[in-house]
């Protein structure tokens, strides 16, 4: 793990005092979110870095921070096919 030291103005720090998370966690989350937005890291890498256990929970984290992922048509079709394999037959 690499440690990064960042000097921030007191007024910026004051804005985060009421947050339950530590400033270091806020900074880490911000770096991960920006890394995903810029395609510098994958969602799976971000999830591991942040210690988020499920893909569903990570999707919620990204949505809460207005990070919309872009998918290729091939990726979407692969997801559609995978979801069809798990469809439950309807009883009539």
Secondary structure as UniProt FT lines:
FT   HELIX           10..16
FT   TURN            17..18
FT   HELIX           23..37
FT   TURN            38..39
FT   HELIX           43..50
FT   HELIX           55..64
FT   TURN            65..66
FT   HELIX           73..85
//
